[in-house]
């Protein structure tokens, strides 16, 4: 299953949940955190669990839930309310480091036992950058085993407030240094850990051209997917993270060339020198397409 586009859908909106399956998103993240007021959280859990259960057998997309942060009184109730619907994974906001993932993993074990789900079947996506303290712990996710960890994703909105930044972008629309540092740390740590690196959302959902550029650059940089906050962003992200026919043809040519000369260290294709790293990239590209 591809995981290019991860679309947030408010857990308290029956209307939006009803349309979620038709958005084309590779993954739906039911949000119980920022988009749901405290007074609506109980109802949102019930609605979300019903949707998860309904989609469980037939969904051709990932079914994830963003719970509330571990420093709130809501997160255990969130899990208790939705786990009967067997979500594919839980997005952990405001993760403070590997210890946060371990805390959530322990609770998921208990919930899986309660709901009769296979042990370890519920994965974790950690949002790793929402405070300054969290942001500087990002490399530590690669230092200890975290079996449930599926991916790392970063975000700039909460971090900007935490550090008092009045801007996140420079005059050319590029991330400023602090945010670029966090983004790179997330990317490298995810690859070092062997989990999915996800780029953050593009807040201006009406800016299709900007999103296209950002998503294409994210894929070129090595990210495996991107968050979305509006259904209109999904096709743009999916296209950006899908290899073109030209790229696939080139990848097949590289693989065929090395298959014909398996002992070669370097080869030439169409007048260009290629070596073993090109072969690795070609195989990864075809793996993404498959």
Buried (B, 14 or more C-beta within 10 A) or exposed (E): EBBBBBBBBBBBBEEBBEEBBEBEBBBBBBBBBEBBEEEBBBBBBEBBBBBBBBBEEEBEBBBBBBBBBBEBEBBBBBBBBBBBBBBBBBBBBBBBBBEBBBBBBEBBBEBBEEBEBEEEEBBBBBBBBBBEEBBBBBEEBBEEEBEBBBBBBBBBEBBBEBEEEEEBEEEEEEBBEBBEBBBBBBBBBBBEBEBBBBBBBBEEBEBBEEBBBBBBEBBEEBBBBBBBBBBEBBBBBBBBBBBEEEBBEBBEBBBEBBEEEEEEEEBEEEEEEBEEEBBEBBBEBBEBBE
